[in-house]
């Protein structure tokens, strides 16, 4: 693997006991359509993973529910034995059904099973980070996180998990989890057009906790905004590149986990996230989500 020719955008963040580059990689798109089944291009998927690491990416986000299992097995095939700086985050709390849905699975026995499945498919004895996924496909839902999170704490004490995080959660659930055990990250939907977690991002940054936005480009609906297009045109860039650069500049605790199944697109994302936005650009973009 080649040494990257330039630093990745955003510098680094200390995630638990590891320094990771803030520009990471999300492996969900490596699976087949609707995150089900194997990839259409197996060798291409392996190439993207190897390219990510060769470019200096040290934080990969995955889940055994992606595929299910196929994505973790691709990571293992492409990268095992894992290079020392690589930090692999996974999540539990949902499974897959035959229709491609994401039914919740948060009973203690469900979570133990999912953790062991992630250990097996990734080929490791200890998972770097496990995020407790709450809510549902519609987003975070109110309710106690205690029973599910305490199960992960037990697994952490057994040596199967190094660090804990939470995903798809409300602010109250973040506070409840933190009252039970330390967390190193929160993973929620957040982007230029969805700014509901603005205060949470800032509070976590002050406490040294990472915020990892999923759907950073709007999920399955590309971000569209007159203000975004105006800034992009002024910079001679694409709107998506500007949206990524805004996230990098929004707060130092924001870690990107962009997904792609194309090495060319991976490189484009890196270049886009490295755009420099002026104060005027940032002010214009800040109007989108408010």
TACOR-V840658 format. One record per residue. RES is the residue in one letter. PSI is psi in whole degrees, 0 to 359 (none if undefined). OMEGA is omega in whole degrees, -180 to 180 (NA if undefined). NEAR is the number of other C-alpha atoms within 10 Angstrom. Layout:
RES:PSI:OMEGA:NEAR
RES:PSI:OMEGA:NEAR
This chain:
X:142:-176:10
X:150:174:10
X:132:-180:9
X:143:-175:14
X:342:-179:9
X:153:178:8
X:151:177:15
X:155:-178:19
X:142:171:22
X:349:-180:21
X:214:-173:13
X:166:176:18
X:145:177:19
X:110:-178:15
X:103:-174:23
X:243:178:19
X:18:-177:10
X:141:173:15
X:121:-180:16
X:151:172:22
X:138:-177:24
X:335:175:26
X:107:-179:28
X:195:-177:25
X:131:175:24
X:125:-170:19
X:2:-173:24
X:321:-175:25
X:356:179:21
X:337:179:32
X:180:-179:25
X:188:-179:18
X:139:-178:13
X:27:178:13
X:37:179:20
X:136:175:24
X:180:-177:17
X:164:178:19
X:154:176:21
X:327:-178:13
X:92:-177:13
X:310:-179:12
X:325:178:11
X:322:178:15
X:317:178:25
X:321:-179:19
X:321:180:15
X:316:179:23
X:316:-180:27
X:324:177:18
X:320:179:21
X:312:-179:20
X:322:-180:23
X:333:179:15
X:356:176:19
X:4:178:22
X:130:-177:24
X:0:-178:23
X:113:178:26
X:131:179:24
X:134:-177:22
X:185:172:25
X:145:177:29
X:344:177:27
X:346:178:24
X:109:180:23
X:307:-17:24
X:155:173:20
X:328:-173:21
X:318:-176:23
X:314:177:29
X:320:-180:29
X:327:175:19
X:317:178:23
X:315:180:23
X:316:-179:18
X:321:-176:15
X:325:-165:18
X:348:-178:16
X:137:-2:13
X:137:-172:10
X:136:177:16
X:150:-172:10
X:318:-176:7
X:349:-171:15
X:131:-179:19
X:117:-177:21
X:120:178:19
X:138:176:19
X:179:-179:24
X:156:179:24
X:166:178:27
X:353:178:25
X:153:174:23
X:194:177:19
X:149:174:18
X:176:-174:11
X:339:179:7
X:2:-179:8
X:8:179:15
X:176:-177:14
X:66:180:15
X:142:180:13
X:151:179:17
X:87:-170:19
X:8:174:22
X:152:-179:13
X:317:-179:17
X:327:177:11
X:315:-177:17
X:319:176:22
X:317:179:16
X:316:-179:14
X:319:178:22
X:316:180:23
X:326:176:18
X:320:176:17
X:318:178:25
X:315:-177:19
X:312:-175:15
X:330:177:19
X:344:178:27
X:38:-179:18
X:163:177:16
X:337:-179:13
X:135:177:19
X:134:-179:23
X:315:-175:20
X:133:173:24
X:124:176:29
X:132:175:24
X:109:-178:26
X:124:179:26
X:193:178:27
X:207:178:18
X:193:-177:15
X:342:178:12
X:348:-180:7
X:189:179:13
X:147:177:18
X:142:-179:14
X:150:179:12
X:163:-178:12
X:140:176:13
X:357:-166:23
X:305:-174:13
X:314:-179:12
X:314:-177:22
X:322:179:27
X:330:175:15
X:319:178:19
X:324:177:25
X:319:177:20
X:317:180:14
X:327:175:18
X:317:180:18
X:336:175:11
X:357:177:11
X:12:-178:12
X:344:-179:21
X:135:177:20
X:311:-175:17
X:155:-178:23
X:148:174:26
X:177:178:27
X:153:-175:26
X:145:177:27
X:51:-170:23
X:160:173:23
X:167:176:21
X:322:179:14
X:323:179:13
X:325:174:21
X:313:-180:20
X:319:180:11
X:316:179:15
X:317:-179:22
X:336:177:15
X:344:-179:11
X:316:-178:13
X:158:179:14
X:144:171:14
X:154:-180:21
X:348:180:22
X:159:170:26
X:132:-178:26
X:106:-178:21
X:165:173:22
X:131:-179:22
X:133:175:22
X:185:-176:24
X:324:-175:24
X:349:-178:19
X:92:-170:16
X:23:-175:15
X:338:-178:14
X:18:-177:17
X:309:-179:14
X:321:180:11
X:318:178:15
X:313:-177:23
X:319:179:18
X:319:179:12
X:319:179:18
X:318:-179:16
X:334:-179:11
X:7:177:10
X:28:-179:17
X:133:-178:23
X:150:171:26
X:123:-174:27
X:101:-177:23
X:130:168:23
X:160:-169:21
X:51:-177:19
X:344:177:24
X:22:176:24
X:5:-180:18
X:230:-176:12
X:359:176:7
X:107:-177:8
X:140:177:12
X:133:176:18
X:129:-178:15
X:138:178:14
X:319:180:12
X:319:179:17
X:315:180:22
X:322:180:18
X:313:180:15
X:318:-179:22
X:315:180:19
X:322:179:13
X:332:-179:9
X:355:-176:15
X:36:-176:10
X:171:176:14
X:153:176:14
X:323:-179:24
X:322:177:21
X:318:179:19
X:320:179:29
X:322:178:24
X:316:180:25
X:323:178:23
X:317:179:22
X:316:179:21
X:321:-177:23
X:347:-176:18
X:315:-179:16
X:144:-177:16
X:345:180:19
X:0:178:26
X:123:178:26
X:126:180:27
X:140:175:27
X:62:-178:23
X:141:179:23
X:146:174:22
X:154:175:19
X:15:-177:21
X:129:177:17
X:324:179:17
X:317:179:11
X:324:177:13
X:313:180:20
X:322:178:13
X:319:179:13
X:320:180:20
X:314:179:20
X:316:-179:15
X:316:-179:20
X:340:-179:23
X:2:177:21
X:145:177:19
X:121:-180:16
X:134:176:17
X:169:176:10
X:324:179:9
X:319:177:10
X:313:-178:19
X:319:179:17
X:319:179:12
X:317:-179:15
X:326:-179:24
X:339:-180:17
X:345:-174:12
X:312:-174:17
X:8:-177:13
X:none:NA:10
